[in-house]
Amino acid sequence: ANVNIDRGNLGDTVIGAGTKIDCLTHIAHNVQIGKDCIIVCLVCIAGSAQIGDNSWIAPSAIIRNQIKVGKNVVVGMGAVVTKDVEDGVTVIGNPARKFER
């Protein structure tokens, strides 16, 4: 409910099969989201961003325009992603940085 998905201007906005999007989420123009992703509430994904398959975006995260988030990535709650994220990484914070255990 109350999800906003903008239509692409130069390319399509694409949401992969099996991806689940929670309430109050904004997905801007030309965004490409892979298969089987989880996008939780209050997430903002700016224009032309790319999210790889099987990634999880936690509540209130923001992904800046033209950012590439790899496959199997976890973006922590409230993280602000300002740089590309490689496959299999967890990022947290503002600005988002790799979480090391």
C-alpha atoms as an extended CHARMM CRD file, in Angstrom:
* protein
*
       101  EXT
         1         1  ALA       CA              0.0000000000        0.0000000000        0.0000000000  PROA      1               0.0000000000
         2         2  ASN       CA              1.1420000000        3.5090000000       -0.8180000000  PROA      2               0.0000000000
         3         3  VAL       CA              4.1010000000        2.3660000000       -2.9240000000  PROA      3               0.0000000000
         4         4  ASN       CA              5.2360000000        4.8010000000       -5.6110000000  PROA      4               0.0000000000
         5         5  ILE       CA              6.9340000000        3.3370000000       -8.7010000000  PROA      5               0.0000000000
         6         6  ASP       CA              7.8900000000        5.9190000000      -11.3260000000  PROA      6               0.0000000000
         7         7  ARG       CA              7.7710000000        5.1570000000      -15.0250000000  PROA      7               0.0000000000
         8         8  GLY       CA             11.1230000000        5.2460000000      -16.8030000000  PROA      8               0.0000000000
         9         9  ASN       CA             11.9500000000        8.0740000000      -19.2120000000  PROA      9               0.0000000000
        10        10  LEU       CA             14.9780000000        6.7130000000      -21.0580000000  PROA      10              0.0000000000
        11        11  GLY       CA             14.6680000000        3.0720000000      -20.0420000000  PROA      11              0.0000000000
        12        12  ASP       CA             12.1420000000        0.9450000000      -18.2260000000  PROA      12              0.0000000000
        13        13  THR       CA             11.6620000000        0.6670000000      -14.4840000000  PROA      13              0.0000000000
        14        14  VAL       CA             11.9590000000       -3.0930000000      -13.9030000000  PROA      14              0.0000000000
        15        15  ILE       CA             11.0560000000       -5.1730000000      -10.8270000000  PROA      15              0.0000000000
        16        16  GLY       CA             12.2390000000       -8.7870000000      -10.9490000000  PROA      16              0.0000000000
        17        17  ALA       CA             10.0650000000      -11.8420000000      -10.3590000000  PROA      17              0.0000000000
        18        18  GLY       CA              9.5360000000      -12.7680000000       -6.7230000000  PROA      18              0.0000000000
        19        19  THR       CA             10.5980000000       -9.3560000000       -5.3930000000  PROA      19              0.0000000000
        20        20  LYS       CA              8.5020000000       -8.1110000000       -2.4800000000  PROA      20              0.0000000000
        21        21  ILE       CA              7.9900000000       -4.3890000000       -1.8020000000  PROA      21              0.0000000000
        22        22  ASP       CA              6.6170000000       -3.1350000000        1.5220000000  PROA      22              0.0000000000
        23        23  CYS       CA              4.5020000000       -0.0320000000        2.1630000000  PROA      23              0.0000000000
        24        24  LEU       CA              5.5370000000        3.6200000000        1.8200000000  PROA      24              0.0000000000
        25        25  THR       CA              8.3920000000        2.8390000000       -0.5700000000  PROA      25              0.0000000000
        26        26  HSD       CA              9.4900000000        5.1040000000       -3.4290000000  PROA      26              0.0000000000
        27        27  ILE       CA             11.1310000000        3.6190000000       -6.5240000000  PROA      27              0.0000000000
        28        28  ALA       CA             12.2220000000        6.2960000000       -8.9940000000  PROA      28              0.0000000000
        29        29  HSD       CA             12.4570000000        6.2200000000      -12.7900000000  PROA      29              0.0000000000
        30        30  ASN       CA             14.6810000000        3.7600000000      -14.6680000000  PROA      30              0.0000000000
        31        31  VAL       CA             15.4000000000        1.6630000000      -11.5440000000  PROA      31              0.0000000000
        32        32  GLN       CA             16.1610000000       -2.0150000000      -12.0720000000  PROA      32              0.0000000000
        33        33  ILE       CA             15.5480000000       -4.4240000000       -9.1930000000  PROA      33              0.0000000000
        34        34  GLY       CA             16.5880000000       -8.0630000000       -9.5350000000  PROA      34              0.0000000000
        35        35  LYS       CA             14.7130000000      -11.2480000000       -8.6850000000  PROA      35              0.0000000000
        36        36  ASP       CA             13.7030000000      -12.3160000000       -5.1690000000  PROA      36              0.0000000000
        37        37  CYS       CA             14.6390000000       -9.0560000000       -3.4220000000  PROA      37              0.0000000000
        38        38  ILE       CA             12.9980000000       -7.7620000000       -0.2460000000  PROA      38              0.0000000000
        39        39  ILE       CA             12.3830000000       -4.0050000000       -0.0810000000  PROA      39              0.0000000000
        40        40  VAL       CA             11.0730000000       -3.1100000000        3.3910000000  PROA      40              0.0000000000
        41        41  CYS       CA              8.9960000000       -0.0350000000        4.3660000000  PROA      41              0.0000000000
        42        42  LEU       CA             10.0510000000        3.5990000000        3.9380000000  PROA      42              0.0000000000
        43        43  VAL       CA             12.8410000000        2.8180000000        1.4440000000  PROA      43              0.0000000000
        44        44  CYS       CA             13.7680000000        5.3670000000       -1.2290000000  PROA      44              0.0000000000
        45        45  ILE       CA             15.5660000000        4.1720000000       -4.3620000000  PROA      45              0.0000000000
        46        46  ALA       CA             16.6090000000        7.0910000000       -6.5860000000  PROA      46              0.0000000000
        47        47  GLY       CA             16.6570000000        7.1980000000      -10.3850000000  PROA      47              0.0000000000
        48        48  SER       CA             18.6330000000        4.7110000000      -12.4860000000  PROA      48              0.0000000000
        49        49  ALA       CA             19.8060000000        2.6860000000       -9.4600000000  PROA      49              0.0000000000
        50        50  GLN       CA             20.3210000000       -1.0560000000       -9.8940000000  PROA      50              0.0000000000
        51        51  ILE       CA             19.6850000000       -3.6840000000       -7.2080000000  PROA      51              0.0000000000
        52        52  GLY       CA             21.0240000000       -7.2210000000       -7.7640000000  PROA      52              0.0000000000
        53        53  ASP       CA             19.1310000000      -10.4800000000       -7.2030000000  PROA      53              0.0000000000
        54        54  ASN       CA             18.3930000000      -11.7260000000       -3.6670000000  PROA      54              0.0000000000
        55        55  SER       CA             19.2350000000       -8.4120000000       -1.9930000000  PROA      55              0.0000000000
        56        56  TRP       CA             17.5000000000       -7.0930000000        1.1200000000  PROA      56              0.0000000000
        57        57  ILE       CA             16.9320000000       -3.3770000000        1.7390000000  PROA      57              0.0000000000
        58        58  ALA       CA             16.0070000000       -2.6450000000        5.3800000000  PROA      58              0.0000000000
        59        59  PRO       CA             13.5420000000        0.0360000000        6.5950000000  PROA      59              0.0000000000
        60        60  SER       CA             14.2820000000        3.7110000000        5.9130000000  PROA      60              0.0000000000
        61        61  ALA       CA             17.3150000000        2.9950000000        3.7150000000  PROA      61              0.0000000000
        62        62  ILE       CA             18.1190000000        5.4010000000        0.8900000000  PROA      62              0.0000000000
        63        63  ILE       CA             19.9170000000        4.4290000000       -2.3010000000  PROA      63              0.0000000000
        64        64  ARG       CA             21.2670000000        7.3620000000       -4.2990000000  PROA      64              0.0000000000
        65        65  ASN       CA             20.7280000000        7.7310000000       -8.0470000000  PROA      65              0.0000000000
        66        66  GLN       CA             22.8700000000        5.6800000000      -10.4590000000  PROA      66              0.0000000000
        67        67  ILE       CA             24.1610000000        3.3910000000       -7.6850000000  PROA      67              0.0000000000
        68        68  LYS       CA             24.7510000000       -0.3050000000       -8.3660000000  PROA      68              0.0000000000
        69        69  VAL       CA             23.9650000000       -2.6420000000       -5.4690000000  PROA      69              0.0000000000
        70        70  GLY       CA             25.2480000000       -6.1640000000       -6.1290000000  PROA      70              0.0000000000
        71        71  LYS       CA             23.6180000000       -9.5550000000       -5.6610000000  PROA      71              0.0000000000
        72        72  ASN       CA             22.9860000000      -10.9670000000       -2.1670000000  PROA      72              0.0000000000
        73        73  VAL       CA             23.5440000000       -7.5830000000       -0.5000000000  PROA      73              0.0000000000
        74        74  VAL       CA             22.0000000000       -6.4270000000        2.7930000000  PROA      74              0.0000000000
        75        75  VAL       CA             21.4860000000       -2.6800000000        3.2260000000  PROA      75              0.0000000000
        76        76  GLY       CA             20.9590000000       -1.9680000000        6.9320000000  PROA      76              0.0000000000
        77        77  MET       CA             18.1820000000        0.0660000000        8.5100000000  PROA      77              0.0000000000
        78        78  GLY       CA             18.5310000000        3.7860000000        7.7800000000  PROA      78              0.0000000000
        79        79  ALA       CA             21.6550000000        3.3230000000        5.6470000000  PROA      79              0.0000000000
        80        80  VAL       CA             22.3770000000        5.9450000000        2.9920000000  PROA      80              0.0000000000
        81        81  VAL       CA             24.0920000000        4.2840000000        0.0310000000  PROA      81              0.0000000000
        82        82  THR       CA             26.2370000000        6.8020000000       -1.8680000000  PROA      82              0.0000000000
        83        83  LYS       CA             28.6820000000        4.3950000000       -3.5700000000  PROA      83              0.0000000000
        84        84  ASP       CA             28.3330000000        1.1210000000       -5.4550000000  PROA      84              0.0000000000
        85        85  VAL       CA             28.1030000000       -2.0250000000       -3.2880000000  PROA      85              0.0000000000
        86        86  GLU       CA             29.7780000000       -5.2720000000       -4.3730000000  PROA      86              0.0000000000
        87        87  ASP       CA             28.1060000000       -8.6950000000       -4.2630000000  PROA      87              0.0000000000
        88        88  GLY       CA             27.5220000000      -10.4030000000       -0.9170000000  PROA      88              0.0000000000
        89        89  VAL       CA             28.2530000000       -7.4060000000        1.3210000000  PROA      89              0.0000000000
        90        90  THR       CA             26.3040000000       -5.9150000000        4.2430000000  PROA      90              0.0000000000
        91        91  VAL       CA             26.3960000000       -2.1100000000        4.4890000000  PROA      91              0.0000000000
        92        92  ILE       CA             25.2290000000        0.0930000000        7.3630000000  PROA      92              0.0000000000
        93        93  GLY       CA             25.3160000000        3.7420000000        8.4100000000  PROA      93              0.0000000000
        94        94  ASN       CA             25.2850000000        7.1970000000        6.8600000000  PROA      94              0.0000000000
        95        95  PRO       CA             27.1110000000        7.1450000000        4.5610000000  PROA      95              0.0000000000
        96        96  ALA       CA             26.8040000000        3.3860000000        4.1520000000  PROA      96              0.0000000000
        97        97  ARG       CA             29.9830000000        1.4110000000        4.7700000000  PROA      97              0.0000000000
        98        98  LYS       CA             30.8450000000       -2.2660000000        4.7770000000  PROA      98              0.0000000000
        99        99  PHE       CA             29.9280000000       -4.0670000000        7.9900000000  PROA      99              0.0000000000
       100       100  GLU       CA             32.7670000000       -6.2830000000        9.2470000000  PROA      100             0.0000000000
       101       101  ARG       CA             32.0500000000       -8.9870000000       11.7980000000  PROA      101             0.0000000000
